[in-house]
Amino acid sequence: MFQLNHALLEVSARKTLNRLDRSHGVPAYLASREFPSLSAELDQHSAAVRDIVEAAAAQAATTPPLAILAGYARGLLDEAGRPGLISPQSRADWARAGWLQLRLAGVCQVAAGL
Protein backbone atom coordinates (compact mmCIF):
# COMPACT_ATOMS: atom_id res chain seq x y z
CA MET A 1 0.00 0.00 0.00
CA PHE A 2 2.79 2.41 0.88
CA GLN A 3 4.42 1.89 -2.51
CA LEU A 4 1.18 2.74 -4.31
CA ASN A 5 0.64 5.93 -2.30
CA HIS A 6 4.24 6.92 -2.91
CA ALA A 7 3.83 6.34 -6.65
CA LEU A 8 0.58 8.29 -6.79
CA LEU A 9 2.20 11.23 -5.02
CA GLU A 10 5.00 11.25 -7.57
CA VAL A 11 2.61 11.03 -10.54
CA SER A 12 0.51 13.91 -9.22
CA ALA A 13 3.61 15.96 -8.45
CA ARG A 14 5.09 15.33 -11.89
CA LYS A 15 1.85 16.45 -13.55
CA THR A 16 1.85 19.71 -11.58
CA LEU A 17 5.53 20.35 -12.22
CA ASN A 18 5.28 19.56 -15.95
CA ARG A 19 2.46 22.07 -16.31
CA LEU A 20 4.47 24.65 -14.39
CA ASP A 21 7.53 23.95 -16.52
CA ARG A 22 5.59 24.71 -19.70
CA SER A 23 4.26 28.00 -18.32
CA HIS A 24 7.26 29.20 -16.31
CA GLY A 25 10.32 26.95 -16.51
CA VAL A 26 11.03 26.78 -20.22
CA PRO A 27 10.10 30.41 -21.04
CA ALA A 28 12.20 31.72 -18.13
CA TYR A 29 15.16 29.57 -19.15
CA LEU A 30 15.00 30.81 -22.74
CA ALA A 31 14.76 34.42 -21.58
CA SER A 32 17.68 33.95 -19.18
CA ARG A 33 19.91 33.11 -22.13
CA GLU A 34 19.35 36.67 -23.41
CA PHE A 35 19.36 38.48 -20.07
CA PRO A 36 22.31 37.65 -17.76
CA SER A 37 20.70 39.44 -14.82
CA LEU A 38 17.66 37.18 -15.16
CA SER A 39 19.93 34.15 -15.20
CA ALA A 40 21.49 35.30 -11.92
CA GLU A 41 18.07 35.87 -10.34
CA LEU A 42 16.88 32.43 -11.42
CA ASP A 43 20.00 30.85 -9.94
CA GLN A 44 19.29 32.58 -6.61
CA HIS A 45 15.66 31.46 -6.60
CA SER A 46 16.65 27.91 -7.53
CA ALA A 47 19.17 27.77 -4.69
CA ALA A 48 16.57 29.01 -2.21
CA VAL A 49 14.02 26.46 -3.43
CA ARG A 50 16.62 23.68 -3.23
CA ASP A 51 17.36 24.63 0.40
CA ILE A 52 13.64 24.60 1.24
CA VAL A 53 13.13 21.18 -0.34
CA GLU A 54 16.18 19.71 1.41
CA ALA A 55 15.00 21.01 4.79
CA ALA A 56 11.48 19.69 4.22
CA ALA A 57 12.79 16.31 3.03
CA ALA A 58 14.81 15.97 6.23
CA GLN A 59 11.59 16.52 8.22
CA ALA A 60 9.44 14.20 6.09
CA ALA A 61 11.74 11.37 5.11
CA THR A 62 8.98 9.31 3.48
CA THR A 63 7.64 12.07 1.24
CA PRO A 64 9.13 12.10 -2.26
CA PRO A 65 11.11 15.27 -3.02
CA LEU A 66 8.97 15.85 -6.13
CA ALA A 67 5.85 15.89 -3.95
CA ILE A 68 7.47 18.38 -1.59
CA LEU A 69 8.43 20.58 -4.53
CA ALA A 70 4.98 20.42 -6.12
CA GLY A 71 3.37 21.16 -2.75
CA TYR A 72 5.62 24.19 -2.35
CA ALA A 73 4.62 25.48 -5.80
CA ARG A 74 0.92 24.94 -5.06
CA GLY A 75 1.36 26.75 -1.76
CA LEU A 76 2.95 29.73 -3.49
CA LEU A 77 0.06 29.95 -5.94
CA ASP A 78 -2.55 29.52 -3.20
CA GLU A 79 -0.93 32.17 -1.01
CA ALA A 80 -0.87 34.58 -3.94
CA GLY A 81 -4.55 33.86 -4.53
CA ARG A 82 -3.86 33.14 -8.18
CA PRO A 83 -3.99 29.42 -8.92
CA GLY A 84 -3.86 30.09 -12.68
CA LEU A 85 -1.09 32.69 -12.54
CA ILE A 86 -0.19 33.84 -16.03
CA SER A 87 3.49 33.87 -16.82
CA PRO A 88 5.21 36.72 -18.65
CA GLN A 89 4.53 36.49 -22.37
CA SER A 90 7.80 37.65 -23.93
CA ARG A 91 11.44 37.17 -23.07
CA ALA A 92 11.69 40.88 -22.28
CA ASP A 93 8.72 40.49 -19.90
CA TRP A 94 10.64 37.74 -18.10
CA ALA A 95 13.50 40.20 -17.54
CA ARG A 96 11.00 42.29 -15.52
CA ALA A 97 9.20 39.37 -13.87
CA GLY A 98 8.15 39.56 -10.25
CA TRP A 99 9.28 37.50 -7.28
CA LEU A 100 6.50 34.90 -7.56
CA GLN A 101 7.07 34.23 -11.25
CA LEU A 102 10.81 33.89 -10.72
CA ARG A 103 10.33 31.62 -7.71
CA LEU A 104 8.05 29.35 -9.74
CA ALA A 105 10.66 29.24 -12.51
CA GLY A 106 13.20 28.34 -9.82
CA VAL A 107 10.94 25.47 -8.74
CA CYS A 108 11.08 24.22 -12.33
CA GLN A 109 14.87 24.34 -12.40
CA VAL A 110 15.06 22.31 -9.21
CA ALA A 111 12.51 19.81 -10.54
CA ALA A 112 14.63 19.32 -13.66
CA GLY A 113 17.46 18.15 -11.42
CA LEU A 114 15.39 15.56 -9.55
N, C-alpha and C positions, 0 to 999 in steps of 0.2 A: 504494500500500500504506500509506504513512504516513497519508494522509487517512482510510482505513478504521480504522486503529488509533486515531487521534485521535477519530474519531466513536464508536467502541466504548467508549473511556474515558469520554467524556462521557455516553453513555447509561447506563453502569453507575453513574457518579457520581450522575447525576440520580435514578436509582432509589433509591440509598442515601439521598440527601438528602431526597427526597420522603417516604420512610418515616420518617425522623428528624423531619421537619417535622410530620407527623401526630402523632407521639408526644411531641415536645418543643417544637417551634417555635410552633405555633398555641396550645397550652394555656398556654405560658409568656407569650406575647404577651397573651392574654386576661386572664391573672392580673395582668400588669404594669399593665394599665389600672386595676385596683382598688388596687394596692399600689405607691405611688411608689418606695419603697425597692427593690422588685424591679425596677422599670424602670431605676433607676440601676445596679443590679448587672448587669442584662442588657446595658446600654450598655457597661459596662466589659469584660465578657466578649467582646462583639462586637468592640470595638476591639482587644483582645488577639489574637483570632482573625484579624482583618483584617491585623494586623501580621505574624503568623506566615505567612499565605498570601502576602503580598507578598514577604516574605523568601525563601520557598521558590520562588516563581515567578521571582524574579531568578536563583536557582541553577539552575532547571530550565526554561529558556525554552520548551521544546517541550511541556511538560506543561500541559494545560488547567487553569486555576484551579479549576474544579469538581472535577476529579480530585484535585487537591492537598487541597482542602477535605474531600472524602469520605474520602480516605486519612487525614487528620488525625482525623476523627470515628471511623473504624474503629480507629485506633491508640489513641485514648482508651478505647474500649470494651474492646479487647484488653488494654490495660494494667490496667484495672480488673478484668479477669477476668469481666466480665459482658456478653457480647455481646447479650443480650436485656434490657438494663437497663430496668426499669419506671419510667416517669415518675410524678411526683406525680399523684394522682388528682383533687384538688380545687384550686381557685384558692388557697385558704388554705394547702394543702400546698406549692404553688409558692412562696409567700412564705417558707417555711422550707426550701426546696430546698438541696441540697448543691452543692459546687463542680462536680462532674462533670455534674450535671443542668443547671446554669446554663451551663456551658461548651458543652454540646451544644445548648442553646437559642441560645446566641450563634453557633454554627456555622450554625444555621438562618437567623438574621437576616442573616448575611453572604451565605449562599447566595441569599437573596431579592434581594440587590442585584447579583448576577452575571448 
